[in-house]
Amino acid sequence: MGLPEPEHLEVTLPLAVLALSRWLPWIALPRESGGIGKVPALPTRGRLRPVDGRKAGVPWREALDLAAGHGAAGIGVVLTGGCGVCVLDLDHPLSNQGRALLADIGSYAERSPSGLGVHVWLRGDVTRNRRVPGVEVLGTGFVTVTGSALPDRSRSLDAVHPFLTAPLTERRPEVLEGADLQLDDQRVLDLLTRARNGPRARRLLAGDWEAGGYPSQSEADLAAVRMLRFYTQDVAQLERLMRASGLSRQKWGRGGYLPRTIQRALELGGPVWGSREDA
């Protein structure tokens, strides 16, 4: 995405965000678990090196100058308890809960450095970071800033919603009308990702089917539906959950492929979670 221009940040970011004092350049470094981490850094002997963001930081203009002068990938800011600002981090692809939160909150929001995820900035303090699949509430830690604002949204900050300061699983349910004992979408995902096969399910639903050892995407699709089917046998809900996953691709829109895959998973049968809340 590249470094933003200072003039752009000045007219785009909320004043409360610009006023935060601990800004830093960041560099991209590989993580031990895979993927790329966005690591706060400061120059040492002419080269950017990782720093502990809890003990460092400069005003935003200085951070942007350092980033430009030393080839940083971007800039970000360190949130600290009591700074009065927090962030709702929504992963790509947006989960059902992520889409609902984005629709409910009109606060300033921008694209993450990848251009896929979304950061929604809020006014208020969160004492403890919280995460469920696809959604994280950040009151402390390093958060990247791009200035790539989502259109048709306010520059101001909404007050943090009470349900964001409580466990995210308490988000209001999205139960289909008239469906007795049916779990809402987020509860299905919560139960699946906390189960014994949770790590495998998370990777699969994120779209990383090759790492799971599946010989083809089609077999990975069926495996994903089978995992979800344990918690819900509602066809519409299964299709909704699958389309919100990282497995979604153009093939699903042709020739009834996804409905056939769901029907096959249901026909194969097997045990189900049922209505026991603590199963």
C-alpha positions, 0 to 999 in steps of 0.5 A: 500500500505504501507510505501515506502522505502527511497532508493526507493523514492530517485531513483524514485521521480523527484528531484523537488518533493524531494526538496519540504520542507513541507512533513508530515505523514498522517493518515486515518480518516472518513469524515463527508460526508462518505469515508476516508480522508488522513489527514496530522499529526505530533506526539504530546505526542507520538501520531500522531494528525492532523495538519494544513499543511499550517503551518507545514512540514519537509523534506521528509526523516524526514517525512518518519521516523516519519511515520514509527515510529508512524504507519502512513498510508503514507506520502505526501507533502503540495503544496503551491502557487509558489512552482513550482510543481503541480499535476493532480489527476485522479480518478478511474475509469479514465474518458475519459478526464482522459485517454486523459490527461494521454496519452498526458502527459509523466510526472512522474505519480504514483498510489494513496494510494488505488492503483486505482487513479493516480497522475501526477506531473507537473512543474509549478504553478496553482493559483487555484485548479480546478475540474470536475468529475474525474479530479482535478488540484492541485496547493495548498493543501496536496497530498499523495506520494507513489513512486508507479510509473506507468511503461514506463514513465519519471522521469522528470516533463513536464511543466504544459499545458496551458489548465490545468490553464484554466477551465477544461471544455475548454479541447478540445472536443471529438466529433464523426466525422460528428456528428452535434451539438453532445456534447463531452463526458466531456461536457455531464458529466459536464452538467449532474453533474451540473444539479438539479439531479447532486449529485444523478448522481455523486453518481450513476456514481461513482457506489454507486447505493445502496445509491440511493435507487435502488433495483438492479444494473440492475435498476441502470444501466438503470437509469444511461443511462436515465440520460445520454440520456437526453444529448446524444442519440448516442449509441456509446457515451452512451456505452462509458460513461457507461463503463467509470463509476463506474457501469461497471462490468463483466455482461456488457460483456455478452449476449449484456446486456449493448446494450440492456439496452441502447436501452431500455432507448432510446425507453422509450424516454422523453425530451432531452437537444438538442443543447442549450448550456446554457440549 
